[in-house]
């Protein structure tokens, strides 16, 4: 009967995982969350030897949960595994709280439930609380163990099975001690639980191996075994995002490029409107940059642009977006910064750039770099309604600064 139950669970998990390209992983997450509650509340036990009991729900359902976590980590990425980790822990925590609330409700005058007593809910809440604590350790541990074993054991089946076996055994020992501690047949209960979960680990590993071997491309995750990897591991999906980030960077200065700026500006302005926070844009132009290129060479011009890029990167906050807009123009999107704060940022940048030029050893052949900066701010600039208005306003002020003698910052106040 356990084999039939395990086969049904393996089919459910693998089918839901297989259709993730159509339905996403949410159905699998919902099913696993429901199984966590069943695992904690089903008290069905089977006597396999005199006074030796096993709990099919724990053996079948818990091992299936570990299989799902590891399968998602192997075939998807750490981000998806993280979602499942948090979802399962929250599902267990919520089940424990609900059990306590219902149990307390049964103590009220007139409350009656034919099949369950207050003690049943209290026991279920305790088991769920213990299971939740262990579950968080288990789902982290199985990824770390898989990564560690993968360094020494080749292939998929070996690391997968050994990781399942290790974590299931650990959970079985700790859970049995905490829930059934003090019982005279504790050792026999632990042996039965270990044997059952070891069998399930082998059973599920064989099915997962067959599935991955014949139904999915063989793409495996290579990790470092560090705890941080569980939440920050760069697998193939995240590596794609990393490549996309590199494509959004300007090769010369290391800042974001024009395409990235065009992509983030509408969202940043929409967020500022939604949260009623200010948003400023500074457009920066290098004064007389053509003279550096023509008089000293394009190599020196590139050197000057790199210096400006480094200075902007040092002065910008983590929430700001500094970009090379094109040629010798740069833009900085200053989130949650009003006109005064944007002007202060521009002043700091210009002062720092001057200090960097002054302290250079050997001195830069161009001497000092000066810049002209136009600043526009939402919502204080009434004409700004959309992203183009923000750019247009800042660009017009930059143009005014250029024609006003360069080497200055121009805001709404005309400074």
N, C-alpha and C positions, 0 to 999 in steps of 0.2 A: 504493500500500500504506500509506503514511503517513496518507493521508486516511482510509482504513478504520480504522486503529488509533486515530486521533484521534476518529473518530466513535464508536467503541466506548467509548473513555474518557469522552467527553462524555456518552454515554448512561448509563454506570455512575455517574458523579458526580451527574448531574442526577436520576436515578431514586432513588439513595440519599438525596439531599437532599430530594426530593419526599416520600418516605415518612417523613421525620423526625418528623412528627406522630404516627405510629404506633410506629415503632421507635426514635425518638430519633436523635441524630447519632453514636452510638457505632459502628454499622456503617460509616459513612463514614470515621470516624477510623481504624478498623482496616484498611480497604482502603488508605487513603492511607499508613499506616505500612508496610504490606507493599510498596507501590509504591516507597517510598523505598529499600528494600533492593534491589529489582529494578533500580532506576535506577542504583544504585551498583555492582552486581555484573555486570549484563548487559554483556558486551563486544561485542555484535553491532554491526557497523558496515557501512555501505553506501557503496560508491565511486560518487559522483555525477559526478565528473570525474577525469581521470587524477591519481592521488595525492592526491585530495581526498575525505575521508571525512566522513560524518555518522553520529551515534549516535542512532538512533530512540528508544531508551529515554530518553535525556536530553531530546530535543526534545519528545516526546509526554508522558511521565510527569511531568517537572519542571513543564512549563507547566500541566498539569492540576492539580498541587498548588497552584500559585499561584492558579489559577482558584477552587479550593475554598476557600482562605483568604479571598479577596476576596468570594466569594459568601456565605460564612457571616457575614462582617463586615457586608455590605450588608443581608442579610435577617434576620439574627439580632441579635447584639450583640457588643461587644468581649469580654465574658466568654467566650462560646463561641469566638471567634477566638483568645483567649489559650489556651484548653484545647488547641486544635489546634496552635498554635505549640509549646507545650511538648511535646505528644505526638509531633510530627514530629521535633523535635530529639532527644528521648530515644530514639526509634526508631532514628535514624541513629547516635547515640552507642553504643547497645547493639549495633547491627550491626557497628560498627567494632571494639568490644571482642571480640565473638564471633569475628570474622574473625582477629584477632590470636591468640586462644587456639587456634583450630583450626590456624592456620599453625604455631604453635610445637609443637603436638602432632604435626604431620607430621615434625618433626625428631627425634622420639623413635625409638629403635631398634624396628624391627618395625612402625612406622606406615606405612601406604600408602593412597593414594587414587588411583584409576586416572585420573581425569579432571582433577584439579587438583594443582598443585605448591605448595610453600611460597611461592614468589615470587608466585603468583596471589593468595594470601590477603593477602600484604603489600601488593601493589598495590591490592587491593580495599579494604583497611583505610585506606590513604592517601587513595584517592579518596573514601571515605565520610567521613573526617575533614575533608577540604577541603569536601565537599558540606554537611556539618553546620554548619560555621562560616558558610559562605555562606548556607545556608538560613535561619538565624536572622536574618541581615541582610536577606535577601530578603523574608521574610514580614512583617517590620516595615516595610520600605521600601515594599512595595506598598500598604499601608494609608495611609502618609503621602503617597505620591505620588498615590493616588486622592483623598485629601482635598484636597491642594493643587490638583490639576487641576480638581477639582469646583468650585472657586471661580471658575474662568474659563470652563469648558466646561459648557454645560447638558446635561441629559439623563443617560442611563445609559451608552449605548454608548460615547460619546467618552471619558469618564473611565476607564471599565473597560478599553477597548482600550489607551489610552495608558499607563495604569498597568502593565498586563501587558507591553506592549512595552518600556517603560523598564526595568523590573526584570529581565525576561528578557534584555535586551541587556546590562545590567550584569553579570548572572551569567555570561552566555556569555563575555564578555571576560575576566573575572577567572578563571573556572574553566579556560578554555582555556590561559591563561597559566600557571597553577599546575600543571596536569596535563600539558600537552603542550608546555610551554616548552622552547625549545632545538631543536625539530624544524625542519627546513629549510622545511617548507610550513606554518608556523604561521599566517601571514597568510591563506592559503587556507582553513585549518581554521576560523579565526575567522569569515571571511566566510560560509562554509557554515553554521556554527552559528547565526550571527546571522540569516541568511535563513530557516533552518528554524524557529527560535523565533519570529521575526516572523510567519511564515505561521501557525504554531500559535496565536499570540496573536490574530490576526484570526479564525481559524477558531473558536476557543473563544468569543471575544467575541460573534460572531454567534449562536452557539447559546445562550449565556447570555441575550442580549438577547431572543431569541425566547421562551425559557423564561419569563423574568421578565415579558415583555410579555403573554403569553397564558395562563400557567399559575399565576402568583403575583400577589397584590396589589402594586401599585407603591408600596412603602414603602421609602424610602431613608434612609440615615444621613447626618446633617449633623455634621461634625466641625470641629476647629480646626487640624488638621495638626500638632499637637504630639506629640512622642514619647510623652509620658505618656498621650495619648488612646488609644494602642493597648491599654493595660492598664486605663485608668480611664474610657474614653469612656462617656457616658451615652446609650445608645440607647433605643429605645422600651421594651424589657423592663426596663432599669435605671431608666428614668424611671417606670415603673410601681412599681418598688420604692421610688423616691424619694417618690412620691405616697403609698404605703402608710406610709412613715416619717412623713410629715407628718400623716397621719390618726392616727398613734400619739402625736402630741404634744398637750399641753395648750395651748390657744390663749392663755391668760392668762400662764402662767409659762414656757412653752417647754420644760418638762420632759416626760418621757413621761407618758402618761395611765394610768388604771386598767386599761383593756383591755390595754395593752402589758405592764403588770406581771403581770396574770393569765396572759398568754401565756408570758412568759419564766421565771416563777418555777419551774414544774415541771421545766423543762429544766435550770435552774441547780442545783436541789437534786439532780437525778439525776446531773449531772456531778460535784457535790461528793461524792456517795456513790461514784461510779465511781472517781474519782481520789483519794479519801480526803483531801480538803482541807476546811477549815472554810468555812462560809457563814453570814453574819450578816444579820439584817434589823432595820432601825431604823424604827420608826413615830414620826413627829414630829407633835405637835399644838401649834398656836399658843395660848398662854394668853390667856384673856379676849378672844378675837378678836371675839366678838359685841358687846363694848363699842365696839370701833373702828367696826364697821359701823353700830351704832345711834347712837353718839354723834358720829361724825365723817362718816359717809356711806359708802356702798358703794364709791365711787370711792377713798377712802382705804384701805378694806379691800382692794381690788384692788391698790393700790399696795404695801401691806404683803406681800401674797402674792407679788407679783413680786419684791420684795426677797429674800424667803426662797428663791424659785426660783433667783435669780441666785447667792445664797450657796451653796446646795446644789450647783449646777452647778460652781462654782469649787472646792469642796472635794472633790467626788467624783472618783475616779480614772476613767480611760478604761474600765476593766473593770467599774465599778460601774453600777448602774441606778437613777437618781433619778427618782421619779415623783410627780406630784400624785395622791394617792389619792382625794381628794374633799373639797369644802369647804375647811376649813383644815387638813386632814391631808395629810401627805407620807410617803412611804416611800422608803427607800434600801436596795437589795440590794447587800451588800458581799461580793464574791467573794474567796475565799481570805483571809478575815479572821476571826480568832478573837474571843472575847468581849472580851479586853483591847484588841485593835486596833479593834473596833467602838466600845468606850467612848471610846477616844482620838479616833476620828473624830467622835463626837457632841460631845465637848468642844471640838474645833477648830471645828466648825460653830457651836456656841453662842457661843464667843468671837468668832469672825469676825462673826457677826450682830450682836453687841453693839457691836463696833468700827464696823461699817457704820452702825449707828444713831447712835453717838456722833459720828462724823466727818461726818455729813450736813450740808450747807450749801445752803440753809437747813435748820434742824432739822425732823425729821418731827413732825407734830402729835401723834402718839401717843407720842413720846419713844422708849422702848426696847421692843423686842419680846422676850419670853421664850418659851421652848418647853419642853414636857415630852416626853421621849423614852423609849420602851420598846424594849429590845433583846433579841432572841432569837438563839441561835447553835446551828448544827448542827456537830458532833455532841455538844458539851458539854452541851446541854440534852437529857437522856435522853428526855423525853416527845415529842421531835420525831421523827415517822416519815414525815410527808408534808407537802406545801405548806401545807395547812390548819392543821396543828399549829404550823408556824413562825409563821404569821400570828396564830393564837390566843394563842400564848405571848407574842409581842411586844405584842399588843393588851392582854393582861391586865396586863402590866407597865406599859404606858402608863396604864391605868386606875388601877393602884395609885399611880403617880406623881401623877396628877391629884388623887386623894383624899388623898394625903400632903402636899399643899401646893403642887403645881405647881413649875415652874421647876427641873426636875431630870432626871437620867438614871437609869433603873432597868434593871439587868441581873439576871442570876441571883444575884449577890451582894447584891442589894437596894440598890445605890448609887443 
